[in-house]
Amino acid sequence: MIELNSLRIKTLLGALAFTLLINARAELPPSVYEEMKRGAGEVVVVKVSKVSQGDSKSAGQRIQLTYEASVIRVIRSKSGLRPNAKITIQSSYYRFGPGEVGPSNPRRLKKDDVVMAYLQKWKKAGDYKIAAGGHSFEKTLTEAEDKRFDENKVFKPIKTYRGMIHFPHSFPLDGSKTKEVSPLIVVQGERQYEAFVARIPTKQISKTRPALPSSDPLLKKPEIDFTKYTLLVVCRLSMSRPIIKSVTTDQNKVHVEVEYPKEFPAARPLNTGTYTAVLIPKTKGEYLVSPVKLQSTPKTFIGGKTPREILIEFKFQGFLALNDQHWQSYNWVFSRLDTNKDGRHSKEEYIVNGVHMNEQARKGIFNAADYDQDGFVSAFEYFENRIITDEAKLIFEAMDQNKNGRLTWSEFMRSKRIKDLKLAEAIFQALDTNKNGELIIPEYLRVWGKWARSK
């Protein structure tokens, strides 16, 4: 009798252990799926044209599924998907054994099914994989939901502003721990607007005193109807300004994707950085900033140094090299070409109607200055480009001993700008793109400009 009871106890304990094992593989909480959907790089509506699957029919095995589909609509896409694109989607389906449970399987699609798909870029071009587990495929939106999605999910900036901004002291004078400050400022009312504008320097950065007034258009406090609009500002304690790549909403959260380019190899004023601001339709929710992960590219080395390290060897100063004469000249030229006075240069204003150089040269300068490739050159982008090229020209002219506009190898080496002769030789070879043994300004600036903007 005792042995029988012992056997029953062991059986019950075994069943309990098996039950616990099963529960350990139970369904995931809804919040996990929502987080996976938010992290999906591609959210698209697709129509399935072909279905392929593995031939496994036994329990406890995973079946691989491949869907060929056409993109009907793009909600968001990090890989640049467009409507009518043909893609392949890799999915899978787990065939559970008796009494076995676990996270839900993705919906099994059939030919001509139309679904909202949450995906991630996969190995080859046009190849994607599911990104939200069992919730990777969902029904398409109703007409009412679709309209609401268009209004609230993806925002296109109505207007963009860029400029300089003051930061609080980096190191508290009382010795307390430095407080981490969010780079995002959400301006939804007049008081917040006034507080933000108060941080914009009223004077330009200059070595001479008194400095000229700043040309930042927000200092004039253009009227904003905060019952209809929100001003989103991303700040950075750097002279390389942040770039707002996208603004989207999801589950009462507003996601602001920001790219942070590497800094100019130069000093910057104390407690002064840059900002980018976008005006969007007003929306409520929690605002979150997520840095865009830049694709890693192999570093270029010239004589064992990166381009940015080479600019430091040349004592590149950036903004700190400016004086009032520079600002006056930049403002005058920028304002003269900004014929509609909207605070930026369009291609028509600068390339087509410009007066300096020829149209091809103006096109090259415009494309180099338009860092975020939005088709316009803001005042900040224009000043940034002038700072790079003007200082580069001064360095060139200082090395051009006979002032004939051509910098020979011997002049470059005799200038002793670069103390290490092997490094100086490697730099000259990198600048001399046509390998004729001398440099001219356009040739030199093309390489210098790439080095100054290298990441």
N, C-alpha and C positions, 0 to 999 in steps of 0.2 A: 504493500500500500504506500509505504514511504517512497519506494523507488518510482511508483507510478506518479505520485504527486511531484516528485523531482523532475520527471520527464515532462509533465505538463508545464511546470514553471519554466523549464528551458525552452519549451515550444513557445510559450507566451513571450518570453524575453526575446527570442529570435524574431517573432512577429513584430514586436515593438521596435526592435532595431531596424527591421526591414521597412516599417512604416516611417521611422525617422529618416531613413535613407531616401525614401520616396519624397518626403516633405522637403528634404534639402534641395530637391530638384523641382520644386513647385514653381508656379507662374510668377513672373516678375511683377513688382508693383507698377501701377500706371505711371507714377512719377518717373520711373526709369525709362520707360518708352518715350515719354514726353521729352526728356533730356536728350535721348538719342535722336529724336526728330529735330530738335533744335540744333544739334550738332551736324546734321546732314549737310554736306556741301552742295547737293543738288536736290531741289524740290521741283518736280516737273509733272505735268499731266501727259501720259503716254497712251498710245493705242498699240496693242500687241498684234504683230503680224505673223509670228511663228513661235512655236513652243517645242523645245527639245528637252528630254530628260533621260537620266540614267535608267538602267534596266533592273535595278535591285528591287525585289518585292518582299524580302524577308524582314521580320520585325527587328528593331534595335539597330537599324542602319539608316544612314542619311542619303537621301536621293538628291543628286545635283540637278538643278533646273536652269535652263538657259532660255531667255526670252529675247526675240528680236522685235524691236518696237520703233515707232515713230513718235517724235516729240510734238505734242499738240500745243502745249503752252508751257512757258517757263516762269516759275514763281521766283526762284533764285538759282544761280548757277555760278560756282567758283571756276568751273572749267570753261565757261563761255558758251554753253549750249544755247541753241536758237530753235524756234519753231521749225518743223519739217526735218530736223536732224534725225538720222538713223542711228540707233544705239543698240548695244547688246547688254542685257542685264543678267548678272549671275545671282541665282538664288538657290535655296535648298529646302528640303522637306524631310523632317525626321519621322520615321515610322516607329511609333511607340510599341513596346511589347506589352503583354498582359499585365495589368496593374501598374504600369509605368506612367508617370506624369512628368511634366517639365514645362519650360517656357513655350508659349504658343508658337506655332509655325506661321511663316508668312502665308498670305493667301495664295492659293494655287491659281494661276491665271490661265485663261483660255484664249484662243485666237479671237481677235476683235474686241477683247475686253478693254475698257478705258478706265484707268485708275490714276490716282495721285500717288506718285512714287517718291520715296525718300532714299536717296542714293549717295554713294561716294565714288569718286573716280577710281578706276581699277588700273590694271597694268598697261594695257594698250590703248591707243587712241580710239574713242568710241565705245570703250568697254567700261562698264560700271558694275558695282556690287551693292546689295541691299545695305542700308545704314541704320535701320530701326527695328531689327529683329522681326518678330511676328507682326509688327505694325508698319512694316515698310511699304505695304500697298493698302491704300484706303479708297473708299468710294469718292467719286468726283463731287464737287460742290453743287448745291442747288443754285438756281439763278439768283435768288436773294443772297445766299451765302457768297456766291462768286462776286457779286457787286460789292458786298461789304469787304471782301478780301482785297479787291482792287483799291478800295478807298483807304484801307488801314494797314495793309501788310507791307507794301513796298513804297518807299517815299523817294521821289525825285526832288532834289533841292530846288527851291524857287529862286534862291540867290545865295551866292557864296562870298564870304569875306575872309581876308587873310591879313595878318599883321603881327606886330610885336605886343608883348604883354608882360607886366610886372608880376613877379612871384613873391610870396612871403619869404622872409629870411630863411635860408636853408638850414642855418644852425641857430637855434634859440639862444639868446644872450644869457638866459638864466641857467644854462647848462642842462635843461631838461631834454628828454628824448625827442628827436625830430618826428613830427607827425606826418604820416603819409597822406598826401592830398590827392584826391581823384583828379585825373586829367580832364574830366568831363564837367562842363558847366551847362545846366539846363535853364534857359531863360524863358520864363512863362509869365512875367509881369513887369511892371515899370520899375519896381524897386530892384529886382534882380538885374534888369537892364542897366540901371544906373550904377549898380555895384560892379558889373562887368566892365562898362565903359570907363569907370574910374581907374581900372587897372591898365588901361592902354596908355603908353607913354605919350605925352603931349608934345615932346620934342623928338627930333630925329637923332639917331645915334651918330655922333660926330666927335672927332678929336678936337675941333675948335669950339670955343665958347664966345658968345652964347650960341647954342645949336638952333637950327631952323625948326619951325613948327612941323609936327608930323602931318603927313598927308592921309592918314588912315581915315576912310570915309565914315567909320562908326563913331568917330569923335564928334561928328555933326549930329549924332543921334537921329538917323533917319526914322521916320515914324513907322512903328510896327503895331499892327492890331493883334494884341495877345489873346483876344477872344477867338481868333482864327488861326494864329500861327505860333510856333515855338522856334526859338533860336538855340540851336545846339552848338556848343563851343568845345573844341578839344585843344588843350594847351600842352606845351612841351618846353621844358627848360633846356632849349637847344636852339641854334640858329637854323637847323634843318627842320622845317615846319612839318607837322603831322598832316596826313592826307586822309580825309574821310572817304572811304571806299563805298560804303552802303549804309542805309538805315532801314531796318525792317522791324516788324512787330510780330510777336508770337505769344499767345497766352498772357496777355496783359503785361508783356515785357517788350521794351524797345531795345533792339540790339544795334549798336553803332560799331561798325567794323572800321578800324583805323590802321593805316600803314605808317610806320615810323622809319623814315629813311635814316641812314647813318649820318652822323654829324659831319659838318665841314671841318677839315683839319685846321681849326683856327680858334683863337680865344674868343670869348663872348663877354658882354657886359655882365657884371654881378647881378644876380637875381632878375635877369631879363631873359625871356624866351620868345617863342612864337605861338601863334594860334591859327586855327582854321575854324570858321563858323559857317553853318548852313541854316537857312530858313526853310522850315518844313511845315506842312499843315499840322495844327495842334492835335496832340493825342495824349491820353493819360496812360500811365503805367510806370513800371520800374525801368529806369534807363541803365543799360549795361554797356561797357566798352570792352570790345574784344580785339586784340591786336591781330592783324593779318599776318600769317606766317609766310614770310618771303621765301621763294624758292631758292634753295642754296645753289650757288654757282661757284665753279672753281675759281679760286683767287688768282689774279694775275700778279706775277712778280717780275719786277724789273731790277736786275742786279741784286736779287734777294730781298727787295722791299716792295710793299704794296704801293699802288698809285697814291693813296692818301698819305702814306709815310713819306713819299717823295715830295709831295707838296709841302709837308712840314720842313723838309730839308731846304726847300726854297724860301722858307719863312713866310708862307702864305698867311695873311692876316684876316681876310674876309671882311666882315662888317667893321672891324676896328681900324681898317685902313681908310675909312671914309672921312671926308671933311665937308664943310658947308658948300664948297664949290661943286663937289660931286652931287650932293643932294639937289642943289639948284638946277644943275644940268639935267639930272635924271627927271626931276619933276617937270621941267619945261618941255623936254622931248616927249615924255609920256602924255602930258596934258594936250600937247599939240596934236598928237596922233589919235587921242581918244575923242573923236569928233562928236559922238553922241553923249559924252560925259557920264558914262555908266560905270566908270572906275576900272575898265579893262579894255584890252585891245582885241578886236575880232580879226579874223583873217582878212576880211575886206579892208578894214582900217589900216592894218600894218603891212600886209603883203601886197594887196592890189593898189591901195592909194598911198602907200609910203613913198618917201622922196629920197631916202638915202640908199646908195648902192643900187644894184639891179634886183629884179623881182626874185630871181633864183637865190641870191644871197639873203634877201629878206625872209624868204620861205625857210631857209636853213636856220636862221636866227630865231624865228618864231617857233619852230618845232623844238629847238633846244631849250627855249625859255618856258614853253608850255609843259611844265614838269608832270602835271597830273593828266595831261592829254585830254582836256575837256573842250578843246577847240578855242579857248580864250587864254590870253596872257593877262593875269591880274597885275596890279601895281607892284605887289610883293614879288611875283615871279619875274617881272621886268627888272626890278632893282637887283634881285638875286643874280640874274644872268649878267647884268652890267658889272656887278661886283666881281664875278668870276673873270670875265673877259678883260675888264679894264686893268685889274691888278696883274693879270697874265701879260698884258701888253707892256706894262711898266717894267716887269722883270725882263722881258725880251729886249726892250730898248736899252736897258742898262747893260746887257751883255753884248749888244750890237755895237762894237767899238767904232767902226767907221760910218755908222748911221746910214747905211745904204738899204735898210729894210731886209737884209739877208744875214742870217746868223750862221757862220761857218763853224766847222768842227773845232778849228783852232781858237776862234773867238770864244766858243762855249767853254772849252777847256781852260783857257787863260782867265776867264772871269772868276774862277775858283768859287763859284756859287755852291758847288758840291765839292767838299774837301776830298772825299774818297775818289781817286781817279778812275778806278774800275767801275764804280757806281756811276760816275759822270759819263763814262763811255757808254754804259748800258742805257742810260737815260737818253742820251743824244740819239742812239740808234732807234730807240722806241719812238722818239718824236719825228725822226726823219723817215716818214712813211714811204716816200718815193725813192729813198736810198741814193740821192744825188750828192750827199755830203754837205748840204746846207739846208737851213730852215727858212721858210717864209711865214708871215703872220697867219694866213688862213690854215695852212698845214699844221702849224704849231698849236693854234687855238682849238682845232678839231680834237686833237689828242688831249690837250690840257682840260678842255671842257668835259670829256669823258672821265678823266681822272678825278676832277672836282666833284662829279656826280656819282662816282662809283660807290657801291654799297658794301 
